[in-house]
Amino acid sequence: MSAHDAHYGGDLVDGARMLALFGDVATELLIGMDGDEGLFVAYDKVEFLAPVHAGDYIEADGRITSVGNTSRRMEFEARKVVVARPDVGESAADVLAEPIVVCRATGTCVTPKDKKRR
């Protein structure tokens, strides 16, 4: 996460940034399944589990859990894999031995029938 992503005191990153990452993951999953970016319709569950700060590195992934005619249910998870260490130096960071899950979500995307290529 960059300094631009930090919106609050202590360089805290807005949780909406994790949802933006999940949107990118959803786009990749839809392109792989349908050959089209599709549309994100709704999140039905979002859990913010740990803080994210500028300088942290986040990995996000997801999977399609069920497929309807045009809808695709998905699960997402974001993990902090590198933590910024401003207490040590302005560019110091540590790779975490165990990633920290910072956010989980589930949601639904749709690929309109006329856009599906697969």
C-alpha positions in Angstrom: 0.0 0.0 0.0 1.3 3.4 -0.9 1.3 6.6 1.1 -1.5 7.7 -1.3 -3.7 4.8 0.1 -3.3 6.1 3.7 -6.3 8.2 4.7 -6.2 8.2 8.5 -3.8 8.9 11.3 -0.9 6.5 11.7 -0.9 5.9 7.9 -4.0 3.7 8.2 -5.4 2.5 4.9 -9.1 2.8 4.2 -10.8 -0.6 4.2 -12.4 0.2 0.9 -9.0 -0.3 -0.7 -9.3 -4.0 0.1 -12.6 -4.0 -1.7 -11.0 -2.4 -4.8 -8.4 -5.3 -4.8 -11.3 -7.8 -4.6 -12.9 -6.1 -7.6 -9.7 -6.7 -9.6 -9.7 -10.3 -8.5 -13.3 -10.7 -9.5 -12.5 -9.2 -13.0 -9.8 -11.7 -13.5 -12.0 -14.6 -12.4 -14.8 -13.5 -14.8 -12.5 -13.1 -17.7 -11.2 -16.6 -17.1 -14.7 -18.1 -16.9 -16.7 -16.0 -19.4 -14.2 -14.1 -21.5 -15.6 -10.8 -20.2 -15.0 -8.5 -17.2 -18.7 -8.8 -16.1 -20.2 -6.6 -13.4 -19.9 -6.7 -9.6 -23.5 -6.7 -8.3 -23.1 -6.8 -4.5 -21.1 -7.8 -1.5 -23.2 -9.8 1.1 -20.5 -10.1 3.7 -17.3 -8.1 4.4 -15.1 -8.6 7.4 -12.2 -6.3 8.2 -9.9 -8.4 10.5 -6.7 -6.4 10.9 -5.4 -3.0 10.1 -3.4 -2.2 7.0 -0.9 0.7 6.9 1.0 2.5 4.1 4.1 0.4 3.3 2.3 -2.9 4.0 2.2 -5.4 1.1 -1.2 -7.2 0.5 -1.9 -10.3 -1.5 -5.6 -10.8 -2.5 -7.2 -13.8 -4.1 -10.6 -15.3 -4.7 -12.5 -18.1 -6.1 -15.8 -18.8 -7.7 -18.0 -20.8 -5.3 -21.1 -21.3 -7.4 -22.3 -20.5 -11.0 -25.8 -19.5 -12.0 -27.0 -18.7 -15.5 -25.3 -15.3 -15.5 -24.3 -14.9 -11.8 -21.1 -16.1 -10.1 -20.8 -16.2 -6.3 -17.3 -15.5 -5.1 -15.2 -15.6 -1.9 -12.2 -13.3 -1.4 -9.4 -13.0 1.1 -6.7 -10.4 1.5 -3.5 -11.1 3.5 -0.7 -8.9 4.7 2.6 -10.5 3.7 5.0 -7.7 4.4 4.7 -5.2 7.2 6.2 -1.7 7.1 8.7 -0.9 9.9 8.8 2.9 10.2 10.1 2.4 13.8 13.3 1.0 12.2 13.6 3.3 9.2 11.6 5.2 6.7 11.9 2.4 4.1 12.3 -0.6 6.4 9.9 -3.6 6.1 9.7 -7.2 7.3 8.4 -10.3 5.4 5.9 -12.0 7.8 6.6 -15.6 8.6 2.8 -16.1 8.5 0.6 -13.8 6.5 -2.1 -11.9 8.4 -5.6 -12.1 7.0 -6.8 -8.5 6.9 -10.1 -8.9 5.1 -12.6 -11.5 3.9 -15.6 -11.0 1.7 -18.3 -12.8 -0.3 -20.2 -11.3 -3.2 -22.0 -11.8 -6.5 -20.9 -10.8 -10.0 -22.9 -11.1 -13.2 -21.8 -11.6 -16.8 -24.6 -10.5 -19.1 -25.6 -13.3 -21.6 -24.8 -11.1 -24.6 -21.2 -10.5 -23.2 -20.3 -14.2 -22.4 -17.9 -15.6 -24.9 -17.5 -19.0 -23.2 
